[in-house]
């Protein structure tokens, strides 16, 4: 499942740099998440990094882009294989 940012977003700028896939960008009014790049940090971290840092809890599962953990892992592996994202070293998560 990709994540989505709701209209409760306060444009605080903390989520964008936390996304290891570069899936978060400034939209017209609030930040947005590209579902093609969002893996919910599967393959990289134990939890979704943007959700962890969001001060208003406005990042939720996107009901229009549901994926299993296996599908998210496959998406991550494809993004790494294509060179679109860099793999995270195990020591980065701890």
Secondary structure, DSSP 8 states (H G I E B T S, - for coil): --EEE-TT----STTGGG-TT--EEE-SSSEEE-TTT--TTTTT-SS-HHHHH-TT--EEE-TTS---HHHHHHHHHHHHHTTSS----GGGG-
